[in-house]
Amino acid sequence: MEYALYILRTGRLADYRQSVYIPLLAKPSPRALDDKPGPLMDRVDDFLAGDGQVMLVLGDSGAGKSTFGRHLEHQLWQEYQPGSRIPLFISLSVLDRPHKDLVAEYLKRVDFPEDLIWELKQRRQLLLICDGYDEGQLTCNLHTTNLFSQSRQWDVKLLITCRTQYLGPDYHDRFVPMAAGRYHQFANNLFHEAVIAPFSEDQIEMHLEKSLQLEARTFVKKDFKARLSIIPDLLDLGKNPFILTVVLEALSYVFQEKSDLSSLCVSRLELYETFVQHWLAANKRRLQNLRLNKCNRAALEALLDDGFQRNGTRYHRELAMAIFQEQGGQPDIDYSHMQDSQTWKARYFGTDPIKCLLRDSSLLIRAGNQYHFVNQSVLAYFFSCAIWEFVTQASDFGPQADSDPDGALFSIGDHPLSRRNLNLEPSVIRFLAERVQKQPAFKQHLFALIELSKSDTQATQAAANATTVLIRAGVRFHDTDSQWIRMPEVGFLSAQLKSAHFRRTAFMCANFSKAWLEQMEIGEVLGEKIRLGGLPKRTALPTLVNLHIPVVKLFHTLFAPRPIRIAYSPRSSHQQSPDNLVEIGRLSGIK
């Protein structure tokens, strides 16, 4: 027996290939409010030393569950002494009957002598590290169906890993052991649970250092981390170990062995595009290696034939658009198949095999019946992609009433930029601004939206969003004539508006703070609030002529140690007082 175990141990130690391992942190349950998770290995040691029979380790996709399981087996085999508990790491997705003959089937697969299996069952204790309960597409209680820890059966401790996305709110029945000698009563005292916590900054540092040591690269950790840090939300994505690995692969692909990262100009949009493609490619390989049932295998083949990554991107893009259209950008989606099977949510979270596989490969996190993207920046990225996709499919503006069925014409009311004020979504604006710099056609489309607002009142919100995006992209409005434009709310923050003309323009609200306003003219403006403040040094102030504004607030700090606040409120917008306008100009230095 010990010789057979020696052969098994030697093979398992030789097969261990985990070059980068970062100790994981965990909290005791999904609902725990513990702000300081403790080491996962400590919780496992307590489980092994106590009377517990089943431990469930939960984590998001890519949280490091499989890596931890292999590391645990490797460590226990290194510490193994004859007669002690035997560790077995078992991938549930490769077994045919894990619900009935889990241990024997695995031992036969690793060529353990069949004549010794019965002796092992009767005389030895085992730790089964069962990885991928979700990938095995299981719904049963493995401890109960295998009759573990009962008389004349296997004496085991069972550690099971599973993705949180796979389980609904009532999942404990699938894992808690049954109480001995009691009819359908659970032994909760024999059940342990842990939920892997996101990487901390120290863990990210450790991962970067170990990963870059393995690569033949000329750049160092501080350069790589600096590049991660200057891209908003990218470092936050690195709190997931697998996503951090994919981000590093994406950065390496973009940098292409460049030695001086500081001289490279890599856009946030480019990195997210590369990251998403790497993520989908990795999940495609994962699904291809799984033992899928006939229905899911046929669905996967259909996705592969049509382009798995293309369909995965479309799934994310359309879901992001639906979140903004149906929920006003609220990122959390509550879905219950019994209640929501006839709603828009069923298109993304229903039981259709293709949608299930795409959701299984998506950048979504599940907690009970609630789903959301792994990070708000990922939602913003895919929503910006949905806007760009809409623009590429709609070549021209159509009439308001009906659109061309072929998609050549579209109603401006259907435009994604018409449905929401993007000043509330700065991350989306950043992605769209980089799209402007990358795609000249998008820049032309945004200018067309601004021009359309002169003749179509339904284009006002789209025009305001288009202006905000163009300004964020650094597009100069020098010497432009913007007469008759209608915009509800525009942020001209840091805009280049030298010699621009905003005559007969309708603003509900406009903020010109830190904008370059030299020789700009604002005339006959209709609106409620205009702000001028924090102007660049040595900038001549704009000329304001014949303002039709119920309330004008001017904040100007160029000639005063602290802001001057002036409010002009005539009796009505049609009864202007030239004297009051002169007084405003005299007090604030406006010519």
N, C-alpha and C positions, 0 to 999 in steps of 0.2 A: 504493500500500500504506500509506504513512504517513498519507495523508489518511483512509483507512478506519479506521486505528487511532486517529487523532485523534477521529473521530466516536465510536468505541467508548469511548475514554478519557473524553471529555466527558460521555457518558451515564452511565458508571459513577460518576464523581465526583459528578454531580448527584443520582444515586439514593441516595447514602450518607446514612443517616438516624440514625446512632448518636449520640445526644445524650450518653449517659453511657458512657464507656469507662474501665475500670480495668485497668492493665497486670497481666497474670497471671503467677503463679509456677508452676514445674513441676519435677518430678523426672524422672530419666532413664528410669524404668521402673516398672511397678506393684509390683515386688518390691524396689525400691531403699529402703534404710534411711536415706537422706539426710534429716536433720532440718531442714536449711536449704535448701529448694528455691530454684533460681535463676530469673531472669526467663525466661519462655517465649520472648520475642522474641530473646534472645541465642542460644538453642538453634536457633531458625529461621535466624538470620543465619549461624550456623556451617554449617547444612545448605545454605543457598544458596551459600555461598562455597566449599564443598568438592565432592567428587566424588559425594556421595550422590545417589541417584535417587528414593528414596521415604522420606517421613517420616510416621509415624503419630502423631497427637495424640489421646490418650485423655482422657476426663473423665466424671464422673458426669453424670446428667441435670441440665441447668441450670448446668453448671460454667462456661459461657462460650465454648464451642468455636466456635459460629457467629458470635458477636460478634467473637471474635479473628480468624476467617477474613475477615470483611468489613473489619475494621480493617486487616489486613495487605494486602489488595488495594488498599484506599484509599490507604494509605501508599506502596505501590509504584507506583501510577499517578501519585501526586503527584511521585515521584522519577524517573518514566520519561523516558528520553532516546531519540531515534530510533535503532533498531538494537539496543536492550537487550532483556533478557528480558521477555516479555509476561505480566502476571499476569491470571488468569481465575478468579473465584470462581464455582464451579458447585455448585448444589444437586442432589445425585444423585437425590433423590426425584421430581424433575419430568421426568427423562429416561426415554425408552422403552427404549433399548439402550445403557446406559452401559458394558456389558461388551464391546461390539464397536466402537462408533463414537462414543466419548465426546466428543472435541473437535469433530468436524464437526457433530454433532447440536446441541451447545450453540451453536456459532457461527451456525448457521442460525436458531436460536431468537431470537438477538439481532440478526437481520437483517444479519449481516456478508456482504458480497458473495460469492456462491458462486464466482465466477470467480477470487477471490483466495485462497480456502481452500487450493487445491492449492499455490499459491506460498508461502503461510504455512507449510504443512507441510514444504516442501522447504528453506526458507531461514532460518526463524526459530526461536528457542528460547522455550519457554513455561514458566510456573509454573502448574500446575493446582491450585487450592485446592478440593479435592473435599469438600464438606461433607455430613455425614449418611450415612455408609456404612450405618449401622443403619436409618435411615429409608428408604433405598432398598431395604431388605430384601435386600441383596447377600450372597453367599457366595463370590464368585470373586475372583481376584487381578487387579485392574484393570490393573496394569502389564503383566502377562503376556498377558491376553486381548486387550488393545489393541495389543500388539506395540510398546510404547513403547521408544524409544531404540535400535531396530534399524535396519538399513540401509533407506533410502528410507521410513522411518516418522517419526512425530512425535518431535522432540527435546524432551523435557519433563523437568522435575522435578515429582514428584507429592507433594503434601501432602494427607493424608486425615484427616478427623476422624471419630471414632466414640465412642459411649457405651460405657463399660466394661460396662454391664449386658447388652450385646448379644453380647459375645464370651465363649466358653468358655476353658478353660485353654490349649488348643493353637491359638492364633490367628495365629501368625507366618506360617504358610504362605499366608495370605490376602493378605499385604502385602509380604513380602520379594521383591525382584527375582530372576529366574533368572540364573545365571552365563552369560555369553556363550560359545557354542560348547561347552557342557557339558550332558550329558543329565540333566535333572531334578536339578540341583544349584543350591542357593541362594547368592546373593552377599550374605552377611550384612554385609559391609563397606560395601555400598551402601544399607543400611537404617538409618534413625534413628528414635528413638522418644522421646516425652515424655508425661508424665501430669500434667494440670493439678492443682495443689494447692489445698486449701480456702483461702478468704480468710483473711488475717491480720487482726488488729485494726486495723492501719493501713489496709488495703484497705477494711474495713468503714467506717472513718471517712471515707475518700475518697468511697465510694459514697453514704453518707448526705449528705455536704456537696453533692455534685454533683446528687443527686436532688432534694433539698429546694430547691435554687436554681431548679429548673425549675418548681416548683409555686407557685401563688399561695396560700400558707398564711401564717398569722400566727405559727405556732410555729417554733422554730429547732432546729438540729441537737442541741444539748445537751439540750433537753427530750425530743426523740424518742429519743435514745440512753439517757437516764435511764429512760424508759418501757420500752425494750428490756431494760435491765440488771436491773430489779427483778423481771422475770418469769423464773424459773429456766429455763434451757436455750433461751430464745427467741433470745438473742444468739448462742448457739452454732449455731443453725439458719442464721443469717445468713452463715456461712462459705461457703455456696453462693450464687453471685450471683443466680441466678433465684429461689431460695427467699427471699433477702433482699428482692428486688423484690416478691415476692408478700406477704411479711410486711409490708412498708411499705404495700402496697395494703390489706391487711387492717386494719392500724392506722389508716390514713386513713379507711377505711370505718367503723370503730368510733368513732373520735374525731369524725368528721363535722364537720370544720372548727372544732373547739373551740380556743380560743386558750390556755386554761390547762390543760395536760395534768396538772399536779400535783394539780388538784382532781378529776380524773376517777377513778372506781373501776372499772377494767376487769379482769375476772377472766381468769385464765390459760385457763380453759375456753372462754370466749367468743372469745378471740383465736385459739385453736387451731381452733375450729369454723369461724371465718371464713377462716383461712388454708387449711384443707383444702378448703373449697368453692372458693376462688380458684384453688388448685392444680389441682383436677379440671376446673374450667371452662377454664383455659388449655390443659390437655392435651386436652380435648375439641376445642377449636378447632384444635389442632395436628394431631390425627388426621384431622379433616374436610378439612384442606388437603393431606394426603398422597396420593400415588398408590398406593393399596392394590390388591392382587390381588383377584380376584372373591370368594374365600372370606373374606378379612379385611374387605372392604367390606360383605358381607352380615352379618358379625358386628357391625360397627360400627353398621349400621342397626338391628339388633336391640337393641343397647345404647341407642341414641338413642331408640328407640320406648318403651323401658321406663324411661328415665331414666338417663342416663349417670352423673351425679354420685351418684345414689342407689345405683347398682350399684357404683361405685367406692368409696364409703364402706363398703358392706357387705363388699366384698372385703378391705379393710384390717381391718375389725372382726373378721371371722371368722378371718383369718390371725393376728391378735394373740391371739385366744382359743385357737387351735390351738397357738401357740407356748408358751403357759402350760400348757395341758393336756397336750401331747405332749412338751414339752421342759423343763418346769419353769421356764419364763421365760428359758431360754438363748436369746439373741437371734439367733445365727448359725444359718442353716439350710443344710445341705449337701444338694444335690439333683443326682442323676444320673438322667437319664431311663432309662438302661439298667438301673439298679439299684433305683430308687425309683418306678417307674411304677405299682406296686401298693400303694403306701403312702399315708398321708394327705397327703404332700407333693405328690403328683401333682394334687390338687384345685386347688392354687394355682400350681404351676410346670410343669404338663404342657403338652401341645401343643394343647389345645383353643383354637380361635381367639378365643373370647370371653375366656377366662382370659389368653391372651397379650396381648390389647389392654389389659385391666385391669392386668396386671402392667407393661406398657409405660408406663402412665400413673400408676403407683403411686409412693409415697414409699419405694422400695426401692433399695438399692445392690447391685450384683453385682460380685464379684471371683472370676473363674473359675466354679466350681460352687457358690460360697457366696453366700447372700443375707442381707441384714439391713436393717432400717429405717435411714433416714438419720440418725436420732438416737434414743437410748434414750427420750427424752421423748415422741417420736411413737408408739413402741410402747406406752408407758404410757397415752397418751391414748386410743388405739384399744382397749386392753384395758378401760379404764374405760367406754368407750362400749359394749363388749360386755356388761359387767355391767349397765349401765343398760337395754340392749335386752332382756336376759334378764328383768329385773324388769318391764318394760312388757308382755312377752308372757305372763308367769305371774302371774295375778291372785290366786292363793291357794296355800297349801301343801297338798299331797296326801299320800297314804300313802307309806310307804317302798318298798313292793314294786313298785307300778306307778303310772304317771301317766296322767292323762286324755289321750287321743289328740288332743284339740282344743287342748291346751296351757293350759287353764284352771287345772289343778292340776299341781303338779310335786313331785318328791321333793327334800327338802332336801339330800340327798346329791349331787344334780345341780347345785346352786347354785354358781356360780363362786366365791362367797365361802367355800364349804365346802372348797375344794380347795387353798388355799394361805394361808399366814400372810402377810398384807399388811404386817406390820411390816418385812418384807424388801424391800418395794417402796414407799418413801416417795413417789415421784413419782405412783404410782397412787393412793395415799391422798389426795394433794393434789387430783387431779382429781375424785375421788369426793366429797371434802369440799365442793368448789365446786358439785358436782351437788346436794348436800343443800341448800345455800343457794338454789339456783335452782329445784329441784323438790321441793315439800313432800311429794309422794307418795313420793319416794325416802326421805325422812326417816322417814315412817311405816313404810315397808317395813323399814328397818333396826331400828326399835324392835320390830317384830313378830318379827324374827329373834332378838333378845335375849330376848323373852318366850318364844319357842318352846324356847329352851335349857333352860327349867325342866322341860319334860316330855319332850324328845327329846334323847337323848345325841348324836345325829348332827348336831345344830345347834350344837355348842359352838364349832367353829372359825368358823362364819358369825357367831355372836354376838360372838365376840372381835373379828373384823374390823369388824363393824357398830359396836361400841363405839368402836374406834379411829378410825373415819371420823367418827363423830358428834362425838367430842372434838376432832378436827382441824378440824371445821367450826365449833367454838365453841359447840356445843349444851350448855346447862347441865343438869346432873343434880341440881340443887338439890331437896331434899325428895322424891327418888325412893326407892321401896322396891324393892330388887333382891334379894329373898330367893329362894333356891334356884336362882340363875343358875349355869350351868356355863360356864366359859371357860378354855381352855388357857393362853393368854398374852395379856395385855392391857397396852397402854401408856396409862396415865392421865396422861401428861405434860401439865402445865399445865391439867388438867381442872378444871371448876367443879363441886365435889362437896359444897358446903355442905349440911349436914343430910341428906346421902344415907345410906341404910342398906344395908350389904352383910352381912346376916345369912345364915348357912347358905349361903355362896357358895363355889364350888369354883374356886380359881385354881391353875394350875400355876406361874404367874409373873405378878406384877403390879407395875408401877412407878408409884408415886404422886409422883414427883419434880416439884416446882414446882406441885403441884396445890393447889387451894383446899379444905382439908379441915376447915374450922371446923364443929364439932358433927357431923362425920361419924362413923358408928359401924360398925366392922368387928367382927362377932361370929360365933363358931363357923365360922371360915373353914377350909376344907380346901385345902392347897396345899403348895408346896415353897419358894417364895421371894417375899417381899414387900419392897419397897424404899420407904422414906419419906425423902426428902431434898430439900434446896434449897427448903424451903417458903417461900411469900411472907411478907414481914415482917408482924408483928402478926396472925399466923394462929394460932388455937388448935389444938392438936394433937388428933387423933382419939382416940376411946375404943376400946381393943381389949379384947374380952371373950371368954373361953373359946376361945382360939385352938387349933385342931387342925392345927398346922403342924410337920412334922418338923424343918425348919430355918427360922428366922426371922432375917433380916438387916435391921437398922434403921440407916439412915444419917440422922442429924439434925444440921444445922449451925445451928439457930436460937439455941441457947444456948452454943455452944462455938466457939472460934476455928478448930478443925479438926474434921472428922467424927469421931463416936464410933461404933465398930463393935461391935455386940453380937450374939452368936450364941446362940440358945437351942435346945438339942438334947435333948429328953427321951428316955427309953428307948424309947418308942413313941408313936404318935399318940394312943393311948387312955389313956396314963398321964400325965396332966398334973400339974404341980407348982405349986400356987398361990403357994408361996414364990418360985419362980423368976420367975413373972410379976410379982410385986410388986417383985422386985429389978430387973427390966428397967425397970419404970415409974419406980422411984426414980432409977436412973442416967441415964436419958435424958430425964427431965422429963415423961414421959407420965403423964397422970392416969388 
